[in-house]
């Protein structure tokens, strides 16, 4: 009898709420994520996937330079929205970049389509989040940067500065033979992959001598997230 009375009371209360126009409490809107995410590609002047003899031969003779590019797809830094910003950088060192303690100098190019606030935010972000791998940014300037990524094939360039074309390795060989992967990307990546460098060149010559590489497994690519 008591259960019947309780159910009846509940039904009356629900009916009253509906008739009076009362509504359920509104769900709070989701807060936009400040997580900084984007696409990344990097080319070294040394093979990053090779046999031990090949690696040992290069580690003392080359591998002191690299170019890389970021395509920011979402996220904010110091209150500035970075979505859509593209940037490239060149890195040089007096030693192999495989030496984590080697001093490194960096020239940074931020796409001229970005605002001044975005360009400053990108430089600040890289100094704080990637300086331990990337090195010291000694020069920052603005210039057009194109970044195309389709099916993990990357085509990136900034005229008068650098360019690179990178494709995936056949059958993801780097994942099947991880013991042949040398070095670590200069930007931390989720599920990093080794890429085949069709061609890459640093043409600015402001940090050091211009260089060009082609036809080798000297690239890393993937998604970065901070």
Secondary structure, DSSP 8 states (H G I E B T S, - for coil): -HHHHHHHHHHHHHHHHHHTT---------------EEEEEEEESS-SB--HHHHHHHHTTS--EEEEEEEEEE-EETTEE-TT-EEEEEEEESS-TT-TTS-EEEEEEEETTS-HHHHHHHHHHHHHHSHHHH-EEEEEEEE--EEEEETTEEEEEETTTEEEEEEE-GGGHHHHTGGGB-S--SS--EEEEEEEEEEEEE---SSS--EEE-SEEEEEEEEEE-
